[in-house]
């Protein structure tokens, strides 16, 4: 059997004051026809990345509206995660493809997980490439299958996507963050569904300025001096080295500035420690650069505190599937600067609710603009928070999944007319 993930209880009603009654009522209406639906989410890890953060909220909310939702982790060992990390990077444009042995390892573990998968699901949702081959191997173990892609496939390594496409193109339903990520040859019904953050989770709930400062002080920051902060995995695509370079330019004009690079180490990211150490080396012993991860007791509340206390929050990615940390920072009404790539421009209106940049020098210049003009930072933060409230909170994401489930049921033999009508909405962009 695959490893189940325990999730807590959440109530959709608790979100009404944040997202509005009309959306909550729409979700309730959609869920009436889906009560008792057996849904399984399959992913590679239960911690350390955006997928797991999403599922810790999405699964209990699905349960709250009457869906029998479960979340299980696939079986994997070091050689599998090494191969899938190469695949992940290649799908985001890295020139290195998997060799024949690494592809064989990926298929071997997909077969192993396919055999371990229990039968009888109404819907199985495979998240990202790690478990993507399972459907081809045991299609009868679920009535319906969905592939959810969380990464940037806009410029994939041609050989990698060509090898993967036969495994993903036949999914009846697939979800991508933006239309640019949909590879040529993708069949089935493609849905454009950006993810969302949980405003009530410990990472995003409201912290007082005093509490945020207290937590930051515990990690050695001078809470009376300006702070730049990036929260992300230690990954070349997140460009923490470029953030350090931008910080150094800012420090030439504003010597009191500090930098915090805060991230988590995930079990399916074997390169993470190497790049974490490379980031420390690039910092060169600068005492004003604080590099922290979950092994330094940095959890959700600590991340919240760093984001809430920061004068500038950065996500200087060079490739990015979506970037949940963007919406997290904006939800805290913090001035934000992000790479002009992937899903970041979906979340940031350039010059209105934050800034989009493509190089170190511009990142540094925009940081200085904000640090020198607190009123500008506050205005950007207010507009960013409202943009996230309208578009990127979890109830909207739940609603989009319910629409897709309705469409799957409508396509099944003998589907009820009401389910068919509900399903016609599934492909609409999130609003």
C-alpha positions as CSV (number, residue, x, y, z in Angstrom):
1,X,0.0,0.0,0.0
2,X,1.1,3.6,-0.7
3,X,1.8,5.8,2.3
4,X,-1.3,7.9,3.4
5,X,-0.8,11.4,4.5
6,X,-2.7,12.6,7.6
7,X,-4.4,16.0,7.2
8,X,-6.3,18.0,9.8
9,X,-9.8,19.3,9.7
10,X,-10.8,22.5,7.9
11,X,-14.2,24.2,7.4
12,X,-15.2,26.0,4.2
13,X,-17.4,28.3,6.3
14,X,-14.4,29.8,8.0
15,X,-13.3,31.4,4.7
16,X,-16.6,33.2,4.0
17,X,-15.5,36.5,5.4
18,X,-12.4,36.5,3.2
19,X,-13.7,35.3,-0.2
20,X,-17.4,36.3,0.0
21,X,-20.6,34.4,0.3
22,X,-21.3,34.0,-3.5
23,X,-18.2,31.8,-4.0
24,X,-19.0,29.7,-0.9
25,X,-22.5,29.2,-2.2
26,X,-21.3,28.2,-5.6
27,X,-19.0,25.6,-4.0
28,X,-21.8,24.2,-1.9
29,X,-24.0,23.9,-5.0
30,X,-21.3,22.1,-7.0
31,X,-20.5,19.7,-4.2
32,X,-24.1,18.5,-3.8
33,X,-23.8,16.3,-6.9
34,X,-20.4,15.1,-5.9
35,X,-21.1,13.9,-2.4
36,X,-19.4,10.6,-1.7
37,X,-17.0,10.8,-4.6
38,X,-13.8,8.9,-3.9
39,X,-10.9,11.1,-4.9
40,X,-7.1,10.3,-4.4
41,X,-4.3,12.7,-4.7
42,X,-0.9,11.1,-5.6
43,X,2.3,13.1,-5.0
44,X,6.0,12.5,-4.4
45,X,6.4,14.1,-1.0
46,X,4.4,15.2,2.0
47,X,6.6,18.2,2.8
48,X,9.0,20.8,1.5
49,X,7.3,22.1,-1.6
50,X,4.2,23.9,-3.0
51,X,2.4,20.8,-3.9
52,X,2.3,19.5,-0.3
53,X,1.4,22.9,1.0
54,X,-1.6,23.0,-1.3
55,X,-2.8,19.5,-0.5
56,X,-2.7,20.0,3.3
57,X,-5.5,22.5,2.8
58,X,-7.2,21.2,-0.4
59,X,-7.8,17.7,0.9
60,X,-9.5,18.6,4.2
61,X,-11.7,21.2,2.4
62,X,-12.7,18.6,-0.2
63,X,-13.7,16.4,2.8
64,X,-15.6,19.2,4.3
65,X,-17.9,19.5,1.3
66,X,-18.7,15.8,1.2
67,X,-16.0,14.3,-1.0
68,X,-14.1,11.2,0.3
69,X,-10.7,12.7,-0.5
70,X,-7.4,11.0,0.3
71,X,-3.7,11.8,-0.2
72,X,-1.0,9.2,-0.7
73,X,2.7,9.4,-1.3
74,X,4.3,7.3,-3.9
75,X,7.2,4.9,-3.2
76,X,10.6,6.3,-4.1
77,X,14.3,5.8,-3.4
78,X,17.4,7.9,-4.1
79,X,17.9,6.7,-7.7
80,X,14.2,7.5,-8.5
81,X,14.4,11.0,-7.0
82,X,17.7,11.7,-8.8
83,X,16.1,10.8,-12.1
84,X,13.0,12.9,-11.4
85,X,15.1,15.9,-10.4
86,X,16.9,15.7,-13.8
87,X,13.4,15.3,-15.4
88,X,12.1,18.4,-13.5
89,X,15.0,20.5,-14.6
90,X,14.8,19.3,-18.2
91,X,11.1,20.0,-18.4
92,X,11.9,23.6,-17.3
93,X,14.5,24.0,-20.0
94,X,17.7,22.4,-18.8
95,X,19.7,20.8,-21.7
96,X,20.4,17.6,-19.8
97,X,17.9,14.8,-20.5
98,X,17.6,11.6,-18.6
99,X,19.7,8.7,-20.0
100,X,18.2,5.3,-20.8
101,X,19.0,4.0,-17.4
102,X,17.3,6.9,-15.6
103,X,14.2,6.6,-17.7
104,X,14.1,2.9,-16.9
105,X,14.3,3.8,-13.2
106,X,11.4,6.2,-13.6
107,X,9.3,3.6,-15.3
108,X,10.3,0.9,-12.8
109,X,9.1,2.9,-9.8
110,X,5.9,3.9,-11.6
111,X,5.2,0.2,-12.2
112,X,5.9,-0.5,-8.5
113,X,3.6,2.3,-7.4
114,X,0.9,1.2,-9.9
115,X,0.9,-2.3,-8.4
116,X,0.7,-0.8,-4.9
117,X,-2.2,1.5,-5.7
118,X,-5.5,0.4,-4.3
119,X,-8.5,-0.1,-6.6
120,X,-11.9,1.5,-6.5
121,X,-11.3,5.3,-6.9
122,X,-13.7,7.5,-8.7
123,X,-10.9,10.0,-9.5
124,X,-7.1,9.8,-9.1
125,X,-5.1,13.0,-9.5
126,X,-1.4,12.5,-10.3
127,X,0.6,15.6,-9.3
128,X,3.6,16.4,-11.5
129,X,5.8,14.0,-13.5
130,X,6.9,11.7,-10.7
131,X,3.7,9.5,-10.7
132,X,2.6,10.5,-14.2
133,X,3.1,7.0,-15.7
134,X,0.8,5.2,-13.3
135,X,-2.3,5.7,-15.3
136,X,-1.0,4.0,-18.4
137,X,0.0,1.0,-16.3
138,X,-3.3,0.4,-14.3
139,X,-6.0,2.5,-15.9
140,X,-8.8,0.4,-14.5
141,X,-7.9,1.2,-10.8
142,X,-9.8,4.4,-11.1
143,X,-12.9,5.5,-13.1
144,X,-11.3,8.8,-14.0
145,X,-7.8,10.2,-14.1
146,X,-6.4,13.8,-13.9
147,X,-2.9,15.0,-14.3
148,X,-1.9,18.2,-12.4
149,X,1.3,19.9,-13.7
150,X,2.8,22.3,-11.2
151,X,5.9,23.2,-13.2
152,X,6.9,25.6,-16.1
153,X,6.7,23.6,-19.4
154,X,6.9,26.6,-21.6
155,X,10.4,25.8,-23.0
156,X,11.0,22.1,-22.2
157,X,14.0,20.0,-23.3
158,X,12.6,18.5,-26.6
159,X,13.8,15.0,-25.9
160,X,12.4,14.9,-22.4
161,X,8.9,16.1,-23.3
162,X,8.8,13.8,-26.3
163,X,9.5,10.8,-24.0
164,X,7.1,11.9,-21.3
165,X,4.2,12.9,-23.6
166,X,2.9,9.4,-24.3
167,X,2.4,9.0,-20.6
168,X,0.5,12.3,-20.0
169,X,-1.3,13.1,-23.3
170,X,-4.1,10.5,-22.7
171,X,-5.3,11.8,-19.3
172,X,-9.0,12.7,-19.8
173,X,-8.4,15.9,-17.8
174,X,-5.2,17.9,-17.1
175,X,-4.5,21.1,-15.2
176,X,-1.8,23.7,-16.0
177,X,-1.1,27.1,-14.4
178,X,-1.1,29.0,-17.7
179,X,-1.8,28.2,-21.4
180,X,1.9,28.7,-22.2
181,X,2.7,25.6,-20.2
182,X,0.6,23.2,-22.2
183,X,2.9,21.1,-24.4
184,X,2.1,20.4,-28.1
185,X,0.3,17.1,-28.5
186,X,-1.5,17.2,-25.1
187,X,-4.9,15.4,-25.5
188,X,-7.9,15.3,-23.3
189,X,-9.5,18.4,-21.8
190,X,-6.9,20.9,-20.7
191,X,-7.8,23.2,-17.8
192,X,-6.0,26.4,-17.0
193,X,-6.1,26.6,-13.2
194,X,-3.6,28.5,-11.2
195,X,-3.1,27.3,-7.6
196,X,-3.8,29.2,-4.5
197,X,-2.8,29.8,-0.9
198,X,-4.6,29.1,2.4
199,X,-5.1,32.4,4.1
200,X,-5.9,30.7,7.4
201,X,-2.8,28.4,7.5
202,X,-0.1,29.2,10.1
203,X,2.1,30.5,7.2
204,X,-0.4,33.0,6.1
205,X,-2.5,34.0,9.2
206,X,-2.3,37.5,10.5
207,X,0.7,38.1,12.8
208,X,1.1,41.3,14.7
209,X,4.2,43.4,13.9
210,X,5.5,42.8,17.4
211,X,5.2,39.0,17.1
212,X,6.8,39.0,13.6
213,X,9.7,41.1,14.9
214,X,10.1,38.9,18.0
215,X,10.5,35.8,15.8
216,X,13.0,37.4,13.5
217,X,15.0,38.6,16.5
218,X,15.3,35.0,17.6
219,X,17.2,34.2,14.4
220,X,19.7,37.0,14.9
221,X,18.2,39.7,12.7
222,X,18.3,43.4,13.9
223,X,14.6,44.2,13.7
224,X,15.3,47.9,13.6
225,X,17.2,47.7,10.3
226,X,15.7,47.2,6.8
227,X,15.3,43.6,5.6
228,X,15.2,42.0,2.2
229,X,13.9,38.5,2.1
230,X,13.4,35.6,-0.3
231,X,11.5,32.5,0.8
232,X,12.0,29.5,-1.6
233,X,13.7,26.2,-2.1
234,X,17.4,26.3,-2.5
235,X,17.3,25.6,-6.2
236,X,19.2,27.2,-9.2
237,X,15.9,28.2,-10.8
238,X,15.0,30.3,-7.7
239,X,18.3,32.3,-8.2
240,X,19.3,32.9,-4.5
241,X,22.7,33.8,-5.8
242,X,21.2,36.5,-7.9
243,X,19.3,37.8,-4.8
244,X,22.6,38.0,-2.9
245,X,24.1,40.0,-5.8
246,X,21.2,42.4,-5.8
247,X,21.5,42.8,-2.0
248,X,25.2,43.7,-2.4
249,X,24.3,46.4,-4.8
250,X,21.6,47.8,-2.4
251,X,24.1,47.6,0.5
252,X,26.5,50.0,-1.3
253,X,23.8,52.7,-1.1
254,X,22.1,51.5,2.1
255,X,24.7,49.9,4.4
256,X,22.2,49.0,7.1
257,X,20.2,46.5,4.9
258,X,20.0,42.8,5.8
259,X,19.1,39.8,3.7
260,X,17.2,36.6,4.8
261,X,17.1,33.6,2.5
262,X,14.6,31.2,4.0
263,X,13.8,27.8,2.5
264,X,12.8,24.2,3.1
265,X,14.7,21.0,2.1
266,X,12.4,18.5,0.4
267,X,12.8,14.7,0.3
268,X,12.4,14.6,-3.5
269,X,15.1,17.2,-4.1
270,X,18.5,15.5,-3.8
271,X,20.3,18.6,-5.3
272,X,18.9,20.8,-2.6
273,X,21.8,20.4,-0.1
274,X,24.4,21.0,-2.7
275,X,22.8,24.3,-3.8
276,X,22.2,25.2,-0.2
277,X,25.9,24.9,0.5
278,X,26.7,26.8,-2.8
279,X,24.4,29.6,-1.5
280,X,26.3,29.8,1.8
281,X,29.6,29.9,-0.1
282,X,28.3,32.8,-2.3
283,X,27.3,34.7,0.8
284,X,31.0,34.7,1.7
285,X,30.6,35.0,5.5
286,X,28.6,38.2,5.4
287,X,27.0,38.4,8.8
288,X,24.1,40.4,7.4
289,X,23.1,37.5,5.2
290,X,20.9,35.0,7.1
291,X,20.5,31.6,5.3
292,X,18.0,29.4,7.1
293,X,16.0,26.2,6.4
294,X,13.6,23.8,8.2
295,X,16.6,22.2,9.9
296,X,17.2,25.5,11.7
297,X,13.7,25.1,13.3
298,X,12.2,27.3,10.6
299,X,8.6,26.3,10.2
300,X,5.4,27.9,8.9
301,X,5.2,30.5,11.7
302,X,8.8,31.5,11.2
303,X,8.3,31.9,7.4
304,X,5.2,34.0,8.1
305,X,7.3,36.2,10.4
306,X,10.1,36.7,8.0
307,X,7.7,37.6,5.2
308,X,5.5,39.8,7.4
309,X,8.5,41.7,8.8
310,X,10.5,42.2,5.6
311,X,10.6,45.6,4.0
312,X,11.0,43.9,0.5
313,X,10.0,40.4,-0.3
314,X,11.7,38.9,-3.4
315,X,11.2,35.9,-5.6
316,X,13.8,36.3,-8.3
317,X,13.1,33.1,-10.1
318,X,14.4,32.4,-13.6
319,X,11.9,29.6,-14.1
320,X,8.8,29.3,-12.0
321,X,5.7,27.0,-12.3
322,X,3.6,29.4,-10.2
323,X,5.4,30.5,-7.0
324,X,3.1,30.3,-4.0
325,X,5.5,32.5,-2.1
326,X,4.5,35.4,-4.3
327,X,0.8,35.3,-3.2
328,X,2.0,34.6,0.4
329,X,4.0,37.8,0.4
330,X,1.3,39.8,-1.3
331,X,-1.4,38.5,1.1
332,X,0.7,40.0,4.0
333,X,0.6,43.3,2.2
334,X,4.3,43.4,1.7
335,X,6.0,45.2,-1.3
336,X,7.1,42.5,-3.7
337,X,9.7,42.1,-6.5
338,X,9.7,39.0,-8.6
339,X,11.2,37.5,-11.7
340,X,9.2,38.2,-14.9
341,X,8.8,34.4,-15.6
342,X,6.3,31.6,-15.3
343,X,3.4,32.1,-13.0
344,X,4.8,35.2,-11.2
345,X,3.2,37.8,-13.7
346,X,-0.2,36.2,-13.0
347,X,0.1,37.3,-9.4
348,X,1.8,40.7,-9.8
349,X,0.6,43.7,-11.7
350,X,3.9,45.3,-12.6
351,X,4.2,48.8,-11.0
352,X,0.8,48.4,-9.4
353,X,1.0,45.6,-6.8
354,X,4.7,44.9,-7.1
355,X,7.6,44.8,-9.6
356,X,8.7,42.3,-12.2
357,X,12.4,42.2,-13.0
358,X,14.7,40.2,-15.4
359,X,18.1,41.0,-14.0
360,X,20.1,41.6,-10.8
361,X,20.6,45.4,-11.4
362,X,16.8,46.0,-11.9
363,X,16.0,43.9,-8.8
364,X,18.5,46.1,-6.8
365,X,17.1,49.3,-8.2
366,X,13.5,48.5,-7.4
367,X,14.5,47.3,-3.9
368,X,16.1,50.7,-3.3
369,X,13.0,52.5,-4.6
370,X,10.9,50.7,-2.0
371,X,13.4,50.9,0.9
372,X,13.7,54.7,0.4
373,X,10.0,55.3,0.1
374,X,7.9,53.5,2.7
375,X,4.7,55.0,1.4
376,X,5.4,53.4,-2.0
377,X,5.8,50.0,-0.3
378,X,2.6,50.3,1.6
379,X,0.6,51.2,-1.5
380,X,2.1,48.3,-3.5
381,X,1.3,46.0,-0.6
382,X,-2.3,47.1,-0.2
383,X,-3.0,46.6,-3.9
384,X,-1.2,43.2,-3.9
385,X,-3.3,41.9,-1.0
386,X,-6.6,42.7,-2.7
387,X,-5.4,41.1,-6.0
388,X,-4.6,37.8,-4.1
389,X,-7.9,38.0,-2.2
390,X,-9.9,38.1,-5.5
391,X,-7.9,35.4,-7.4
392,X,-5.5,33.2,-5.4
393,X,-7.2,32.0,-2.2
394,X,-7.9,28.3,-1.7
395,X,-11.8,28.3,-2.0
396,X,-11.5,29.5,-5.6
397,X,-9.1,26.6,-6.2
398,X,-11.5,24.1,-4.6
399,X,-14.3,25.5,-6.8
400,X,-12.2,24.9,-10.0
401,X,-11.6,21.2,-9.0
402,X,-15.2,20.6,-8.3
403,X,-16.1,21.9,-11.8
404,X,-13.6,19.5,-13.3
405,X,-15.0,16.6,-11.3
406,X,-18.5,17.5,-12.5
407,X,-17.2,17.4,-16.1
408,X,-15.7,14.0,-15.6
409,X,-19.0,12.7,-14.3
410,X,-20.9,14.4,-17.1
411,X,-18.7,12.6,-19.7
412,X,-19.4,9.2,-18.1
413,X,-22.1,6.9,-19.6
414,X,-25.6,7.8,-18.2
415,X,-24.5,11.1,-16.7
416,X,-27.3,13.2,-15.3
417,X,-28.1,16.5,-17.2
418,X,-27.4,18.6,-14.1
419,X,-23.9,17.2,-13.8
420,X,-23.4,17.9,-17.5
421,X,-24.4,21.5,-17.1
422,X,-22.1,21.9,-14.1
423,X,-19.2,20.4,-16.0
424,X,-19.4,22.9,-18.9
425,X,-17.8,25.5,-16.5
426,X,-14.7,23.5,-15.7
427,X,-12.5,25.0,-18.4
428,X,-13.2,28.6,-17.6
429,X,-10.2,30.5,-16.3
430,X,-10.2,31.2,-12.6
431,X,-11.9,34.5,-11.6
